[in-house]
Amino acid sequence: MLPHKQIESALQFAVRAVLPDADVSTVLVRPCDPKFGDYQSNALMALAKTRKLNPRQLATDVLAKLDVSEICEKVEIAGAGFLNFRLKNSRLVHSLESAARGEHLFFEKCGGDASSQPRTIVIDFSSPNVAKPMHVGHIRSTGIGDALQRTLRLLGHRVISDNHIGDWGTQFGKLLLGWKQILNRAELERDAIAELERLYKVINAECDANPTRLEEAKMELVKLQAGDAENIAIWKEMIRLSQIQFDTIYARLGVKFDFALGESFYNPWLGEVVNDLLAKEIARESEGAVGVFSDGSLPPKEDPFLVNRDGEWVADPALVRKSDGGFNYTTTDLATVDYRLKTWAPQEIIYVVDDRQSGHFKKLFLILMRWKSEDVKKTKLVHVGFGKIMGDDGKPFKTRSGDTVKLGELLDEAEERAYKIVSEKSAELPEAQRKDIARVIGLGAVKYADLLPNRQSDYIFSWDKMLALQGNTAPYLVYAYARIKSIFRKSEAESAIRNPQSAIVLVAPEELTLAKHLLNFGITLEAVAEELRPNYLCNYLFELAGKFTSFYENCPVLKADDAVTKNSRLALCDLTARVLKQGLETLGIETVEQM
């Protein structure tokens, strides 16, 4: 068991001895400022507050029952009731040596004890639309969702990723009309998505200008919804052509899904959903449509089914059936959750969708609590929101002509810019190798720049920043990894540090600082999984690379004074490389051995 887990387990045991009825799941230890120790727990203050106890006295009582003498130096009580823990050097060395032997990499998969059982988690992310090019905005949902599924899987959870593709809706009436009347077959062969996009734009403009054209488009949609053979065949061909684009982009990004159940998959159940909502009096008819209204259980300011207009709270229902009999996103999303609950029985469903949809998800989750209360009580529903990608002008990122930036073109440019940098710095490498390095660096730079900010913040897209070899960037971290691998190429000593008999010796301050940071890899992964924030891992890896640089500059490795020190420092190099590689891989970023 890793040191922080041992401390946590012992602390929970001691708390139970003092407060037998306490919920010890909140009694955790976390890394702290090095001047106070290696780990800290503030859990006793919250426990004391709820019981109206003196927190310092509670800390004193718990400390009397706490035995961590094999792991830590003397435990200290600080402030109002903090507990500070400082690891013994011997326990730190033990963890490093077992990691060097390949027994762990500073994290544990859940299931090792009763408090951390694997969960079944559905993650809904990316969700592009059929017949439209994937654009720069898709990088956010796709990258964040992929990093979260990788993290949760690494920690041992059962993850089901589902790409909820937009393959149904009113736009298909216009697309069908365009396909039948103005399709350019040669252009469809050359660039299917561009041609489908053109069809939609032309017909949409005509519909806006001419009510007759709009009626024609609606008739095509009605025929599609009624199962007309010709329209169904064209619609399926649009999906097939779109899937080629999706597969190409996802292959470049290294993103995989377990399922890609589009909106159309749920069509057979939409009528049943609305009928059930009506029967249970959760929804009601209004002006020919069917909607879910406020049930008055929340204060008006917190109620998403109400909106303030001119100082008065008025209804803002979630429509589940339109006045023309059609369904909408809310209906489909309700059917989707119902299907997921019945099929996978998840403990958690995570939606990685931009913050502009937060109102939709508030309504959706509240409707589900009223409609499927018993099932939803067992399932945590989470909207993982994120901000926008902005240009230098502080407005949403667009091309110079004002169009939305296509994702494929953005990735092409990333690779081209990276190739130019790699060719300038490593002209001696063969072209094929430079191209592969540029691919890893370019795609990694775009992903990392997106994952690094707090996900709910908007961020400014900057090629210069994201491709820089200095600062908190993917190129810097990939270079840090390649630099460590070059040490082993020079020393040909990788086999030596895999020797289970090799001892790790920590004397220099930089050795200790690096070693302790390595130990926090697992805590960081757990924090990412708990709070669904990949930026924690980005910052951890950046700090790791910085601590390694300080260690390497102050602690000679290949020119160490003796063989024991040399092998010990080589082991620290190897562990750092392995954590960097695993960490970047968890973010969906590849590494290279040479740059």
N, C-alpha and C positions, 0 to 999 in steps of 0.2 A: 504494500500500500504506500502511496506517495505521502511525503511528510505532512502536507497540509490536510490530507484526508485523515491521517492518524490523529493529528491535533484536533480536528473537527469531531472525530468519533469520540475521543477521550473527553472533550469538552461537553458534548451532548450527554455522555454518560454521567458526568459530574453534575450537570444541570438537573438531570432526572433525579439524582440522589437528593438534591436540595428541594426541587420543586417537582414532585412526582407527576403532577397533572399538566406540566408545561408541554407546549408543542415545540419540540426541539428541531423541527425541520427548518426553522428560521435561525438556528444557532450555527452560524457559519464563520469561517475565518477567511480573510482576504489579505493580499499583499499590502504593505503599508510603507510609509516614508522610512528609508533605511536608518534614520537617526533614532527611530522608536523601536526598531526590530525588523524582522522579516515578515511577520504576519500579525494581524490584529483582529480582534472581534469586538464589535459594539453591541452585540445581541443582548447582553445582560441589561443594558439600560432600558431597552424596550420592554423586556420581561418585568423589570422592576416597576416601570411606569404603570403598566396595566394592573399590577397587584398593589400599587401604592407602597412599595418598599423603597428603602434607601439603596440606590444602585451600587454605591461603593461597598456597602455592607453585604449586598447580595454577591458582588464580585469576590469579596473576602471569603464568604461561605462556600462559594463554588470552588475557589482556589484551594480550599482545604481538602476538597474531595477530588481534585484534579491531579492525575499522575501522568506527566509527559516527560519525566526525567531522562528517559532514554533518547528522546528526540531533541529536547530544548534545554537551553540554559534556564536560569531562574525566571519564572513568568512574573511579569510586573503589572500592577494595576496602575492605570494612569487616568487623570481627569476625573470625570463623573462616573467612571466605571468601565473604561476600556481595558481589555486584556492584551498585552503585548508579548509576542513570542519571538525568541531569537534561536534559530537552529544551531545545534551543535555541529561543529565542523565534520565530525565523524558521520553524522546522519546525512549531511549534504553529500559527502564523498560516496557514501553507500548508494544513494540514489543515482549519482552520476555513473558509478561503476556498473550498476545493473542496467542502466540505459545503454552504456557502451557495449555491453554484452548482448544488446538487442531484446532485453526483457520487457522494455516499455520505451515510450518516447515522451515521458513526463505527462502523460494523460492516461486515464483509465476509461474503458468502455462502461456504460451503465449496465447494471445487473450484478455488479460485484457485491452489493449489499442491498438490504431491503429498502433503503431510502432512495435508491436510484435505479428503479426498474425501467427497462426500455418502453418508450411510448410509441404508439402508432400515430404518425403525423402526416396529414395531407398538405402539400404545398401547391398552391395555384399561382403560377407566374408566367410571364412573357405575354401570352394571349394576343398574338397578332391577328389582323383581319384578312380574310380571303380577298383576293383581287386588289390588294393594296401593297405597295412596297413597305418592307419593314424600315422604320426610320430611326433617327438617333435616340428618340425617346424610349425605344424598346430596349436599349442597352441597360437602362436602369432596372426595370423589372426583371429582365433576363439575368443580369449580373448579380443582383442582390439575391434573387430567388435561388440561383445556382449555388452561390456561396453558402446560403443557409442550408440547402439540402445536403451539400457536401459536409458541412460542419456537423449537422445532426446525425448523418450516417456514420461519420468518423467516430462519434461518441456512442454508437451502438443502437440508435433508435431505428425503428422501422419507418422509412420515409416513402411516401407515395407521391411522386410529382406528376401533376396533371396540367397540361397546356390547354386551357379553355379557349380554343380558337373561335374567332368571330366568323362563323360560316352560315349565318342565317340573318334575316332582317329585311327591312324595306329597301335597302340599296340594291338588292338582287333583282327587283322589278326593273330598275333602270339599267342594270348591267345586262339583263336578258334582252331588253329592247335594243340596246346598243349592239349586242352580239348578233342578233338576227338582222339588223338593218345596216350597220356601218362598220362591221368587223373587217379589218385588214389582215388576211391570213398570213401574208408574208411577214408582217410586223409581229404577229402572234408567235410565229416560228422563231423570229430573231430575239424578241424580248417580250415574253408573254405578259409580265406584270405591268410593263410600261404601256402596252396596248390595252390591257384591261382598265388601267387608270385613265387612259385617254377616253375610252368608251364612256366611263362613268362621268367624267367632266363634261363631255359634249352633251350627253342626254340630260344630265342634271341641270345644265344651263338652259336647255330647251324646255324642260319641265317648269323651271322657274318663270320662264317667259310665256309659256303657252299651256293653259289648263288642259287642253285636249291631249297634249303629249304626256302630261302627268297621269291622266286617266288611262292612257295606253300602258304606261309603266305599271300602274296599279293592277291592271288586268293580267299582265305577265306574272306579277307577284301572286295574285290569287290562283292562277293556274299552277304555279310552282307549289303553293301551299296545298292545293287540291291533289297533287301527285301527277300532274300532266307529264307524260313520258318524255316528250321532247325537252321540256324545261328542266326536268330532273336530270336528264343526260347532260345538258349544257352546264347546269349548276355543278354536277360532279366533275366535269372537265375543268371548270374554274378552280375547284378545290384541288384537283390533281396538279394543275399548273402552279398553284400557289404553294403547295406542299414542297415542290421542287425548290422554290426559293427559300422556304423555311429550313429545309434540310441542309441546304448549302450554307446558310448563315450559321445555323447551330453547329454544323460540323467544324466550321472555322473557329467558332467560339469554344468548342469542346463541351457543349451543353447537351445533356440527354434528359429525356422525359420517360417516365414509366407509361403514361397515357397521354393521348391528345384527343380528349373527348370534346368536340366542338359543341356550340350552342344547339345545333340541329339534333344532336344525340338525344336531347331531353324533350323534343317536341311532343312525343306521344303522351307525356304526363302533364303537360301544361294545363289542359282543361280540367283534369282531376285536381290539380293544386288549387285552382280558382274555386271549383265547386266545394272543396273541403274547407277552404277559408270562409266561404259564404255560409256553409252549413254550421260551422263553429262560431259564426258571428264575429269573426276576426276582420273580415272584409265586408263591405256593403256597396250597393249600387249607388251611383251618383251621376246625374246627367248622362245616362246611357253607358257610362264606364263603371268599372269595379275597382275600388281602392281600399287600402288599409289606412284608417284614420287614427288619430291620437286616442289612447284609452284613458288619458288623464292621470296616469300613474307617475308622471314626471313633472317637475316644475317647468313652466313654459320655456324658460331660457335653455333648459337641457333637453327639451322635447323636439326631436327632428321632424315630427309630424306637424309642427306649428311654425309659422313664420310671422315676424312682426312687420306689419304694414301700417304706416302712419300712426304708430303708438298702440295698435290693436293686434292681438294675437289671432291669426286666422289659420284655417286648415291648410296644410301642405301634404296631402296624402301621397302614399306610394301606390301608383296605379299598377294593377296586376292584370287588367284586361281593358284595352282601349274601347272607345265607343264604337269603333268599326269591327270589334270582335277580335282584333289582333292582340298578341301578348307582347311583353317587353322584357327588358333586362331583369327586373325584379322577379318576374314570374319564372324566368329561366334559372336565375340564381337560387330561388327557393327549391325548384325541382332538383337542381344540382346538389345542394346540401342534403336534401332528402335521400338522393341516390348514394351519396358518399357515406352518410350515416348507416344506411342499410347494407352497403356493399363492404365497407372497410372498417366500420365501427371505430373511427379514430378518437383518440383522446384530445386531438387538437387539429384545427383546420386553419391554415395560414394563407391569407391573400396578399400577394405582393403587388399592389396597385397604387398608382400615384395619389397624393394627398387630396387632389381635386375630387376624388370619389369618396371622400370620408363620409359625407352626408348619406350617400347611397348605402354604405356599409352599416352605418348607425341604424338606419331604418331596417335593413335586411336582418341584422342580428336581433333587433327588438321584435320583429315579426316572428322570427324563428322561436324566440323565447315564449311567445304566446301560442304558436302553432304546434311546436314539437318540444314542449317544455321538459319532459322527462329525458328525452334523448340529448337535448342541448345542455342540460345540467351536467351531463357526463363529458361534454365536449367543449373545449375552450375554443372560441372563435376569435381570430385575431386579424386585424387589418394592419399590415406592415406598409405604412405610407412613405412616400418619398417626394422630394422637391423636384424642381425643374432644372434642366441644363440651360445655362445662359451664355450668350455671346459676350464679347468685350464691351458691347454697348449697354449691357445690363438688361437686354431683352431676350426672350427665348431664342435659342441658337438656331439660325437659319443660314441658307446659302446667300451669296451676294445678291442673287436675283430675288431673294425673299421666299424661296421655296423651302420646304422641310428637308433637312439633310437626310439622304438615304443611308441606311446603316451599311449596306454593302460597299458603297462608295467611301464612306468614312473609314472602314476597315482597310480598304485599298490604300487610301492616303496614309494611314498610320504605318502600314508596311513600307510604303515608298519612302516616307520621311525617315523611318528607322534604318532602311537600307543605306540611305545616303550617309547617316551618322556612322553606321558600322563600317562602311567602306572607307570613310575618312580615317577612322581610328585603327582599323585592322585590315589594311589593304593587302597584307600578305596572305590572308586566308583565302581558300578557294571560293569562287563565286557561289557555288551551291551552298556552302556552309554559311557564307555571309547572308544569303537569302533566308536560310532557315533561322539564323539568329535574329534577322530583321523581323521575321514573322512573329517569333516569340516575344521580342521586345515591343513591337508595334501593337499587337493585340493585347499584350499584358499591360502596356501603358494606358490604353483606353479603359480597360476593365478596372485597373487599380485606381485611376483618377476618379472613377465613378464610385468606387467602394470606400475611398478614403474619407470623404466628408461625413459628418452626421447625416444619415440618409434623409432626414426631414428638411435639411437645408438645401436651398438652391446652390448651384456651384457654377463658376465661370469656366467654360471650356477653353483650354490654352494648350496648344501643341507644344510650345517651348517648355512649359512647366512639366507636362506629363512625360516628355521624352528626355528630360534632363538626367544626367548621370549623377547629379548631386541632389540632396534633399529627399523628401519622403515620396519617392516614385518607384514604380516597378523596375525601370532600368537600373536604379541604384541597388535595389535588393537582388535582382538577378545577377548583377555584377559582383555583389558581395559574395554570393554563392559560388560563382565561377572563380573568384579570387581564392576562395578556400580550396576548391578542387585543384587549383594550380599548385598549391602547396604540396599536395600528395603526388602530383605528377613529378614535381622536383625531387621529392624525397623517396618515392616508391616505397612508402612505409605504411600503406593502408592496412596491410596484413598484421603489422605489429600492434596497431591499436585495437584490432579485433581480438587480440589474445586475452582471454578471460583473466589471466594472471596479472595483466598490466595494472599497476596501481595508479590512482589519480591523487595527485598531491596539490593542495591549494594553499599557497603561501602569499603570493603577491595580491595586493588589493584588487587589481584588475581581473585576476583569476577568480577571486571570490565573487565579484560583482557579476561577471559573465555567468558563472555557475548558478548563482541564485536567480538570475533572470531566466535561464533555461528551465529552471524548476517551475516557473510560472506559466509555461506554455499551456498546460492543461486547465489552469484556472481561467486563462483568457478564452480558451475554446468554450468552456462552460458558460462564461459571461456572454459570449456571442450567441450561444444557443438559448440562454435564458432571456436575454433582452432583444434578440434578433437584430443585432447591430454588427455587421462585418467590419466596421471601421475600428473596433477594438483590436481585431487581429492585425489589421494594417499597422496600427500604431505600435503594437507589441513587436512586430517584425522589424520595423524601422529602428526601434530602441535596441533590439537584439543586434542588428547590424552595426549600430554605433558603439555598443559595448564591446563587440568583437573587435572593431577597429582599434579601440583604446587598448584592449588586451594585446593585440598583435603588435602594436607600436611599442608597447612597454615590456613585453615578455617574449624574448627571442624563442622561436620554436625550433627551426632546423639548426640553429646555432646555440641551442641551450647548453648549459654548463655540463650536464651529464645525461645519460641515457634515460634515467627514471623521469627526470623533468621533461626531457624531449617527448617521450611517449605520453606523458600526462597531458602536455600541451597539445600534442597531436590529437589526443582523444577529445579535448575540448573543441578543437577545430572541427573534428568529425561530427560531434554532437550538434554544434552550431549549424553546420551545413545540412544535417538531416532535419533539424527543426525548421530552418529556412525553406528547404524544399517542401516539407510537409505543409508548412503554413501557406506558402504560395499556391501549392496544389489545392489546398482547401478553399482558397479564393478563386480557383479556376485559372491559375496562371502557371504556365510551364517554366522550366528552367533550362539553362544550357551550361555545359561544362567549360566552355571557353568563349571569351568575348574579345 
